[in-house]
Amino acid sequence: MINKIVIRIENASNLLGLSPSKFIRFFRGLPFYFKTHNALKKQMLLNDDFVFGICYPILDERCSEGGTIKGHYFHQDLLIARKIFENKPKRHVDIGSRIDGFVAHVASFREIEIFDIRPVQSSTRNIIFRQADLMKLPDEMVACCDSLSSLHAIEHFGLGRYGDPIDINGHIKAIENMHSMLKKEGKFYFSVPIGRQRIEFNAHRVFSIEYLLKILDGKFIVDGFNYVDDNGDLHENATLSQDVIKANYSCNYGCGIFELTKIG
């Protein structure tokens, strides 16, 4: 109970641009900062290659890990980029996925076209950008590609977070339009938050696996299902049995990663 209260206080503070945990770490790190600052200053008396610039204290990284090999974006971006590399589609299009993660991974070995409701300024090799609202599908985009991805994006459609119009069915329209974009038997790589179904306005929706399978039924064959659990760990090739579907793999805010083939 106490942990839940602490988490809620932390989340509320973050919304205001404050972080109690960062504040505490800041003051804990000050003694070490001044100690090392003075040590370096003494050494600089014997070596004048550099002078001190403005102070830029980073106070907690000495106690943290060297990096994070966990989480929704880390795992989904690598996993789906690998699938695209293996499948070698003729034309791959992405809708709203993270540009400095997934899109960058794919662009390192092939061309990728990206669509987003927000503008993107880029002249990067292998990345072709087009601004579009995928709740409205232009005629020229029907059956335009044999491979499509939308990672951690559809949960935002219709909530206004990115300037899009409010639409309670925004996610359904998005999936229907993405289905239309694919050619027959085209591949669709798709991920969203999974857990108890809810809207956390205006950040995102969280979907139950049962609901997702229902809205995908008749449109796609599920070739594979992977998920990232609440601890940030990836589980590949998970079995979609009835009991785990109901329990959402015990996730409160996990990430379901679908590999799909278009029907019809």
matplotlib code that plots the C-alpha trace (Angstrom):
import matplotlib.pyplot as plt

x = [0.0, 2.8, 4.6, 1.5, 1.1, 4.8, 4.4, 1.2, 3.0, 6.0, 3.7, 1.7, 5.0, 6.3, 3.2, 4.1, 7.7, 9.0, 10.6, 11.0, 13.4, 15.7, 15.6, 16.8, 19.5, 20.7, 21.5, 22.9, 25.4, 26.6, 29.3, 30.9, 30.6, 32.5, 35.1, 35.9, 35.7, 38.4, 40.5, 40.4, 41.1, 44.3, 45.4, 44.8, 47.4, 49.9, 48.2, 46.6, 45.4, 41.8, 40.1, 36.8, 33.7, 30.2, 29.3, 27.2, 26.7, 25.6, 25.1, 23.6, 25.0, 28.0, 25.5, 23.4, 23.9, 25.8, 22.5, 19.1, 18.5, 14.8, 11.5, 8.9, 10.8, 14.1, 12.7, 10.0, 12.3, 15.0, 12.6, 10.6, 13.6, 15.1, 11.9, 11.9, 15.6, 14.8, 11.6, 13.1, 9.8, 9.6, 8.1, 8.0, 5.8, 5.7, 3.0, 4.0, 6.8, 9.7, 12.1, 15.2, 14.6, 12.8, 12.9, 16.7, 17.3, 15.5, 17.1, 20.5, 20.0, 17.1, 14.7, 11.7, 8.7, 7.3, 3.9, 3.0, 0.4, 3.2, 5.8, 9.3, 12.3, 14.8, 17.1, 18.5, 19.4, 16.8, 14.0, 11.2, 8.6, 5.0, 2.7, -0.7, -3.6, -4.1, -7.7, -8.4, -6.8, -6.0, -7.0, -3.5, -2.4, -4.8, -2.9, 0.3, 2.8, 3.6, 4.9, 3.7, 4.6, 3.0, 4.8, 3.4, 1.3, -2.3, -3.0, -2.8, -5.1, -8.1, -7.0, -5.7, -2.2, -0.5, -3.1, -5.3, -9.1, -10.8, -12.4, -13.3, -12.9, -9.6, -7.7, -10.3, -10.2, -6.4, -6.4, -9.0, -7.0, -3.7, -5.4, -6.4, -2.9, -1.5, -1.6, -3.0, -1.0, 1.1, 2.8, 1.7, 3.9, 1.9, 2.4, 0.4, 0.2, -1.5, -3.2, -6.6, -8.4, -8.6, -7.9, -5.2, -6.2, -4.6, -1.5, -2.8, -5.1, -4.2, -5.8, -6.8, -5.4, -9.0, -10.2, -7.2, -7.8, -11.5, -10.8, -8.0, -10.3, -11.3, -8.6, -5.4, -3.9, -1.8, 1.6, 3.3, 2.8, 5.5, 5.2, 7.2, 6.1, 5.8, 9.5, 10.5, 11.6, 10.8, 8.9, 9.1, 6.7, 4.2, 1.3, -2.1, -4.1, -7.5, -6.2, -3.3, -5.5, -7.9, -5.1, -3.2, -0.1, -0.4, 0.5, -0.7, 1.2, 3.0, 3.5, 1.9, 3.8, 1.9, 3.2, 0.2, -0.6, -3.5, -6.5, -8.1]
y = [0.0, 2.4, 1.6, 2.4, 5.8, 6.6, 5.7, 7.9, 10.9, 10.4, 10.2, 13.3, 15.2, 14.2, 15.7, 19.1, 18.7, 17.7, 14.5, 13.8, 10.9, 13.1, 15.8, 13.3, 11.9, 15.4, 16.2, 12.7, 13.3, 16.7, 15.7, 13.4, 16.1, 18.7, 16.1, 15.1, 18.8, 19.8, 16.8, 17.7, 21.4, 20.5, 18.3, 21.2, 23.2, 20.9, 20.6, 23.7, 22.0, 22.7, 25.4, 25.0, 26.0, 26.3, 23.8, 20.9, 18.5, 15.0, 13.5, 10.0, 8.2, 6.7, 4.6, 3.5, 0.8, 1.4, 1.1, -0.4, -3.6, -3.7, -2.1, -1.8, 0.2, -1.5, -5.0, -4.2, -2.1, -4.7, -7.6, -6.1, -4.6, -8.1, -9.6, -7.0, -7.8, -11.5, -11.1, -8.5, -6.9, -4.9, -1.8, -1.3, 1.5, 2.6, 4.5, 6.5, 4.3, 5.8, 7.4, 7.4, 3.7, 1.4, 3.6, 4.2, 0.4, -0.4, 2.6, 1.2, -1.6, -0.6, 2.1, 2.8, 5.2, 6.8, 8.4, 10.6, 13.2, 15.5, 17.1, 15.6, 17.4, 14.9, 14.4, 11.2, 8.4, 5.6, 7.5, 8.9, 10.9, 11.9, 13.8, 12.1, 11.4, 7.7, 7.9, 9.2, 7.1, 8.7, 6.6, 6.3, 4.5, 1.6, -1.7, 0.3, -1.9, -5.6, -4.8, -2.4, -1.6, 0.5, 0.1, 1.8, 4.2, 3.1, 3.5, 7.3, 7.7, 9.9, 11.1, 14.5, 14.1, 14.8, 17.3, 14.7, 15.0, 13.4, 10.1, 7.3, 4.8, 6.2, 3.0, 1.0, 3.3, 3.2, -0.6, -0.7, 1.8, -0.1, -3.3, -1.4, -0.2, -3.7, -5.9, -9.4, -11.6, -8.5, -8.5, -6.2, -5.7, -4.1, -3.3, -1.6, -1.5, -4.5, -5.0, -4.2, -2.3, 1.5, 5.0, 7.0, 10.3, 11.9, 9.7, 6.4, 3.4, 0.1, -2.9, -6.3, -9.1, -10.5, -7.2, -6.9, -10.4, -9.5, -6.4, -8.2, -11.2, -11.6, -9.1, -10.8, -14.2, -14.1, -15.5, -14.8, -13.1, -11.7, -9.5, -7.4, -7.8, -5.2, -5.7, -4.8, -8.3, -9.8, -13.1, -14.4, -16.7, -16.7, -19.1, -17.4, -19.9, -18.9, -18.5, -16.2, -14.2, -13.6, -12.7, -10.5, -12.5, -10.8, -7.5, -4.2, -2.1, -4.5, -4.4, -6.9, -7.4, -9.0, -10.5, -10.6, -11.6, -9.8, -11.9, -11.2]
z = [0.0, 0.9, -2.3, -4.4, -2.6, -3.3, -6.9, -7.2, -5.6, -7.9, -11.0, -9.9, -9.3, -12.7, -14.4, -12.8, -14.0, -10.6, -9.4, -5.7, -6.4, -8.6, -5.9, -3.3, -5.6, -6.3, -2.6, -2.0, -4.9, -3.9, -1.4, -4.0, -6.6, -4.5, -3.5, -7.1, -8.2, -5.7, -6.7, -10.4, -9.6, -7.8, -10.7, -13.1, -11.3, -13.0, -16.3, -18.0, -21.2, -20.1, -18.1, -16.2, -18.1, -16.6, -13.9, -15.2, -12.3, -13.1, -9.6, -9.8, -12.8, -10.9, -9.0, -12.0, -14.6, -17.8, -19.8, -19.9, -21.9, -21.0, -21.7, -24.4, -27.0, -26.6, -27.2, -29.8, -31.9, -32.2, -32.6, -35.4, -37.2, -37.2, -38.7, -41.5, -42.2, -42.4, -44.6, -47.0, -48.1, -51.4, -49.7, -46.0, -44.5, -40.8, -39.0, -36.0, -34.5, -32.7, -35.2, -33.0, -32.2, -34.6, -37.7, -37.2, -36.9, -40.1, -42.0, -41.2, -43.7, -46.0, -47.1, -44.9, -45.5, -42.4, -41.8, -38.9, -38.1, -36.9, -39.2, -39.3, -40.8, -42.1, -45.1, -43.7, -46.1, -46.4, -44.5, -46.6, -44.6, -45.3, -43.0, -42.8, -40.5, -40.6, -39.3, -42.9, -45.6, -49.0, -52.0, -53.3, -50.1, -50.6, -51.1, -51.3, -49.5, -48.7, -45.2, -42.5, -38.9, -36.2, -32.8, -29.7, -31.8, -32.3, -28.6, -29.1, -32.1, -31.3, -27.9, -29.0, -27.6, -30.9, -32.2, -33.7, -33.4, -30.5, -31.7, -29.3, -32.2, -33.4, -32.8, -34.7, -37.7, -37.6, -37.8, -40.5, -42.6, -42.0, -43.1, -46.3, -46.9, -47.1, -50.1, -49.9, -47.5, -46.5, -43.1, -40.3, -37.2, -34.4, -30.8, -28.0, -24.2, -22.7, -19.4, -17.8, -20.6, -19.9, -21.2, -19.3, -20.8, -22.7, -22.8, -24.2, -24.2, -22.6, -24.3, -23.1, -25.3, -25.7, -27.1, -29.5, -30.9, -31.4, -33.5, -35.5, -36.2, -39.8, -40.9, -40.0, -39.2, -36.0, -37.0, -33.7, -30.4, -28.1, -25.1, -22.7, -19.1, -16.3, -15.4, -19.0, -20.0, -23.4, -23.9, -27.5, -29.2, -26.4, -26.6, -26.8, -24.7, -23.2, -19.6, -20.4, -22.7, -19.9, -17.5, -20.0, -19.1, -15.6, -17.1, -15.8, -18.3, -20.6, -24.3, -26.7, -30.0, -32.8, -36.1, -38.5, -42.1, -43.9, -44.9, -48.2]

ax = plt.figure().add_subplot(projection="3d")
ax.plot(x, y, z, "-o")
ax.set_aspect("equal")
plt.show()
